[in-house]
Amino acid sequence: MTVQAKPTPGALLLAPQDHTLILIDFQSQMAFATHSIDATVLRNNAALVSRAAAGFGVSTILTTVAEKSFSGPMFSEITEAFAGQAMLDRTSMNTWEDAAVIERVNAIGKPRIVLAGLWTSVCIVGPALSALDQGFEVYVIADACGDVSPEAHERAMQRMVQAGARPMTSLQYLLELQRDWARGETYELTTGIARQWGGAYGLGVTYAKTMFGAHEG
């Protein structure tokens, strides 16, 4: 039997309208003990993911743990992208055990959950395994997560992948939402985010535009 190729995206690729992004515990106290990723890189990647989600209109839940009493405010890189959006503050380490968060997940009604936050082995593993158990598809933005050690982060990622979660990176998330440079309505948004937070790739975009007036596609 001959397999016929078609110019259509695979079903496993994310689209802005098919998932809920949950950003979890990007807070000072959690960041102080994070050693699997440099704090500057973590904040940069959190900003990239947040700007991508906000720009593409992705349904997004922002949640903190013990914000006022212990862990501190969420990173400004995130709150600035979602100006005016309320935080859902929890007592539970597992976001999926918080009734207010689950009420919001159900109200949004998307079958896919994308996770990022601190720490990978506790605050990301908990909702990832819980959502998978309840039939959701789960994606984890690995370089927008961090833990107390590289070992803790890697074992947590392995555990989630073994359970069925799909790992990805921050830049991959942005480019997967765009996916086609012919989508002119989000072209400047995507390249603008890449130029500011996309590292060497962003430098390349800036160089090409400045030196040759070039553009993707």
N, C-alpha and C positions, 0 to 999 in steps of 0.2 A: 504493500500500500504506500503510495507516494504522499508525503507530507507537504502541504501547500503553505507557503509563507504568506502572511498578510501584513500590510503596513499599519498595524494596530498595536497599542501598548499591551504588555502582559498584565494579567489580572493582579499580580502581586505588587505592582508598582503603586505608590501612593499618589493620590490626587488631592487637591485642597479641600474638596467637599466630602471626602469619604472617611475622614478620621477625626478623632478628638486628640489634641495635644494636651498632656498634663505635665506641667512644670512643678517640680516637687522640692521644697526645702532648700532653695538656693538662698541660704541665709548665712550670716556672718559666723555664728557659732559652729555651724556644720563645716564651713569652709576652712576654719582655723586648723582642723585636724585632717584635712584632705591632703594626701601626699602622693596620690597616684597620678596627678596631673598638676602642672604649674597653675597657680591661681590666676595669673594673667591670661593664660590660654583658656582656662575654664570660663572666665568672665567673657572673653571674646566669643567663645563658642555659644555661650548662653545668649549673648546679644544677637549673634547671627541667626540662631534658631528662632528667637523671639521676633526679630524683624521680618524674617521670612513668613512666619505664621501670621503675624499681624497684617503684613502686606497682601498676602494671598487670601485673607479672610478665613483662616482655619479656626474652627471652634476650639477654644483654648481655656483650660482651667488652671488657675494659679492657686497653689496651696502651700501653706506654711505649717510648722509645728511650734507651738508655744512661742509665738512671735513676740508677745509683750513681756513674758516672764523669763525667757531664757535664750532663745535662739536668735533674736534680732530680726530686722526687716529683710525682705527679699531684695536681691541685687537690683540696683537702680537700672542696670542694663535691660532688665526684664520689665520692671514697672513702667519705665519710660515708653517702652514699645506698646504697652497696654494701658495707657494713661486712663485713670478713672475706674479701671476694673477692680472689683473687690477681691480680696484674698479670702480663701476659705481656710481658716485656722483650725488645726486639729490637736487632739491629745494623742491619737493613735500613731504609732510608727508606720503602720501599714495604711496608706491612703485609702485603700479599697475597703477598709473597715469603718470609714467615716461616713455617716449617713448623709451629711450635706453634700459631700463629693459625689456619692453614688446617685443622689437625687439629681444632681447636675448632669452626670453622665447619661442618665436615663432620659432627661429632658432633651438633651442634644440628640441622642438616639443614633449615634454612628457605630458601625460594627467593628471599627478598628481603633485601637488606642496606641498612641505614640508617647513614650515616656522619656523624661530626662530629669536629672536632679542629683541630690546628695542624700545619703551615701548609696552607692550602687548595691551593696550587699544587704542593705536593710530597707531603705525607703524606695528603692526601685524593684528589688526582688519581690517584696511583698505584693505590691499591686500587679506586677507582671504575672506572677504565678496565679494570683487570685483571678485576674481577668481571663487568663488562658483557661482556667478551670471552669469559667462560666461561659465559654464559647466565643470570646472575643479574639480577634487577631491582635497580636501585640508586636510593636516595633520599639526598639530601644536605641536612642542616639548615644552611642558609646562614648564619644569624646565630648559630650555635654553632661557626662556623669563623672563622679569621682568618689574615692574612698580613702580609708586611712592608710592604705598601702597599695602598691601595684598588685600584690598577691590577692588582696581582698577584692579589688576591682575585677581582676581577670577571672577568679573563681566564680564571682557573682555572674559575670557575663556568660561564662560557660554553663552555669546552672540554668540560666534563662534560655539560652540557645538550645540546650538539651531538652528543655520542656516545650520548645516550639516558638520562642520569641525570635524575631528577626533583627539582627544588629545593623546599624548604619552609622554614618557620621554626619556632622553638622552641615558641611558643604554639600554632601550628597543629598541631604534633606532639602536644602534650598534648590538645587539643580533638578531634583526629581519633581518638585512642585512646578517648575517652569517647563522643563522637558523638551520644549521646542522653541527655538529662537524666533520662529515666525509668529509667535504669540506676542505681538507688538504691545499689547496693553500692559504687560508685566515685564517687558524687556528692560526698561530703565530701572524698574524696581529691583530686578534680579541682579543686574550688573552693578547697580549702586550699592547693594548690600555686599556683593562680592568685593568690590573695590575697598570698602571700609573695613570689612571683617573677614575677608576671604584669603588672607595671608598672601603667599607668593602668587597664587592664581589672580588675586585682585590686583597685585602689582602689574602682572602681565596685561590685564585688561586696561589698566591706566596707561601703560606704556603704548599699547597698540592704538588707543584712542588719541593720545597726545601726539605721537610721532607720525601716524599714518591716517588718522581719522577712521581707523578700522572699527569693525563691530562684529560680534558673534553672528554667524549665519550669513 
